[in-house]
Amino acid sequence: MKLNWLLAAPLPEGVPVQRLLYQRLRAAIVDGRLAAGTRLPGSRQLASELGIARNTVLFAYEQLGAEGCLLADRQGTRVAPLAVAPAEPSAAPAWPPLARRAVLAESPLPGAVELGAFAPGVPDVANFPFRAWRGCLDRAWRAARPRHLGYAAPGGEPELREALAGYLATVRGFRLRPEQVIVTAGTQAALDLCARLLADSGDTAWVENPGYPAARTALAMAGLRLHPVPVDGEGMAPTPADWQAHPPRLVMVCPAHQYPSGEVLSLPRRLALIDGVRHSGGWLIEDDYDSEFAGGGPALPALYGLQPGAPVVYTGTFSKTLYPGLRLGYLVVPEALVPAFAAASASLARSGQGIDQVALADFIRRGHYTAHLRRMRRLYQARQRALRDALARWPGPELAIRGGAAGLHLVLHLPDSLADTEVVAAAAERGVVVRALSRYTLAPMRCNALLLGYGAVPEAQMPAAVRRLRSVMGQ
């Protein structure tokens, strides 16, 4: 049979002819154009037909023979029968179904990586201390050893765990050993570890409503049953019925600055949560994602360490305080959990970024981190004031503004005549990034408000950005 069509199509640059002949022969066998039992020309004959060297044909035949696609004997070379029947050329692939838990992954909020007005939760990376960070990276690379190019040490690099323990002792009053700090690849990795080690599939996990969708996804994908608990002006507000009908194994809470409502969990609620979880035999996961940017008076004490022996695991992140692409966070766990969490972080996550971890430890020890936080805290407070001033000049009835005790966004509550999702869509057409609070809720709660992030919006640009938002809303 004639096979001159094998090299009739244009030859791509840089691909050896022997490799190309092998690939096209193999494709023809797999898709059924060369059926099982088809006898192929001898190597000399095919080389003559294609105008190529015989060795080129021999390479292709030998490679396909080694793969079981061709059979060679005294009677010549023929196509071997394949175990899989060729697919119809026009048929769509019959992919196996996804796992049932895949449907639990919530769709990401639109524009999650956009900067500017008014993307919430976005730090101002333009004011990142590049020079100081570069110096720490340079020192880390100069002192690097081969082990730093592999996976990080179980639980994280010792230098970073020690630096974080000292930092948390100073700013949060924690009494802990460095071994209690478990370095993770961000908050999501930390939550995944907690869900896998502190609960079993089918256990109940309480989540705030409204709440952070990515946290809900992490818990749901671990096989936990989510029970949404409403949030009011004092934070998560469980009722006696919640404790009785849905006793939690895990309670995920953002006490310092609830996301997205911006509320602060009151001290009585903090104590009540610890007591309730202790009696239910569960654990509290304290997500302290941006308390470093708290304004005003002294912050309330963290859940971790508030009571001796409290079943609390604390999580922190550098995504808001430094930059999201660093992908480093951490857990603080009771001493009894250290061996399990260190082993799991090494075997499940296999974290890397050893050089970045060493550089971050140096960055903290030299005081760059606290200095950067002081600068950014002042900057964000000024931007929040500028946003509030611009909103105060809004014509018509005054709109309720909540939040602002910490973090990088405010919540603007809307009248019933304006649906937050419709405002978000219209704002996007004008180049304004806002979030609909209703997108963060689980049924049956209804919310109608906008999240206005101010972290990446310079003060001078705030009035114009608010005017654009007003025009979208017909003001």
Summary of the structure (lengths in Angstrom):
residues: 475
radius of gyration: 29.7
end to end distance: 77.2
largest distance: 93.8
contacts: 1484
relative contact order: 0.13
helix: 44%
strand: 13%
